[in-house]
């Protein structure tokens, strides 16, 4: 729907029959019968509007089911639509392993050395790791069930990329949770459109869900 051009009349003007007859025609009324549940009038910023959805906090982009293998590539999920993303994982590992993250672009994993940090708390101790690696840490030596909440910032924007993670790992022997907080920033201007999650050994089973965060 395109909004009509506004006409300003002044005192003393005499309207023609055409002008009077067009008053109703030029009124923009949204037809409620053409809308679906939850839609509202949405302006496009260029003088037009149409029925559209209300912007929500998170929009599901994809869910990937993993049944085997030590690496899963999730491509073509980051673009200019969103600045920030949330990645949720729920894995069962076949053995104790380090879980790693790599950004991807055009089907290729970014493996240049970059800074990665991780703090891990388990049932008896806390450890801090800060080093340059060809990947980012997700979890360290995590068996059994591994869940990650990964917040990805500006992966498709030129400049530094940031990823912060908080996850819980249930130990296979004591069933007590280990908690890690990790960060990873590759120093590159490459626009990243995906990511890879890799185990140092064993295989992954579970799901990965990617959400876009409304601007």
Secondary structure as GFF3:
##gff-version 3
##sequence-region A 1 215
A	DSSP	alpha_helix	17	25	.	.	.	ID=ss1
A	DSSP	three_ten_helix	32	34	.	.	.	ID=ss2
A	DSSP	beta_strand	39	43	.	.	.	ID=ss3
A	DSSP	beta_strand	49	53	.	.	.	ID=ss4
A	DSSP	beta_strand	58	66	.	.	.	ID=ss5
A	DSSP	beta_strand	71	74	.	.	.	ID=ss6
A	DSSP	beta_strand	84	93	.	.	.	ID=ss7
A	DSSP	beta_strand	99	105	.	.	.	ID=ss8
A	DSSP	beta_strand	108	109	.	.	.	ID=ss9
A	DSSP	beta_strand	114	121	.	.	.	ID=ss10
A	DSSP	beta_strand	126	133	.	.	.	ID=ss11
A	DSSP	beta_strand	136	139	.	.	.	ID=ss12
A	DSSP	beta_strand	145	153	.	.	.	ID=ss13
A	DSSP	beta_strand	162	170	.	.	.	ID=ss14
A	DSSP	beta_strand	177	185	.	.	.	ID=ss15
A	DSSP	beta_strand	194	199	.	.	.	ID=ss16
A	DSSP	beta_strand	204	213	.	.	.	ID=ss17
###
